[in-house]
Amino acid sequence: MGDLGFFGWIIIGLLAGALAGFFVPGRERMGCIGTMLVGIVGGFIGGFLWVNVLNQDEASGWLGALVIATIGAIIVLFVLRSMSRD
């Protein structure tokens, strides 16, 4: 997934964060930057799990990166929301 470049990761991160926010119930008010960061962190987490835990080859192309980053971003949002509840 390293062939996307810097701007590719920003776009994937923004899309993955937005998609994760759509799939995870509840509402986060983190803005565009926060959504992008959740997506980028989700991309790293999703990519790590995909390659190292599931023993799969790295995802190729934008669609594969988007799917894996979205799954990772969903995990990140669940963790963030579970930490913020009192």
Buried (B, 14 or more C-beta within 10 A) or exposed (E): BEEBEEEBBBBBBBBBBBBBBEEBEEEBEBEEEBBBBBBBBBBBBBBEBBBEEEEEEEBEEBEBBBBBBBBBBBBBBBEBBEEEEE
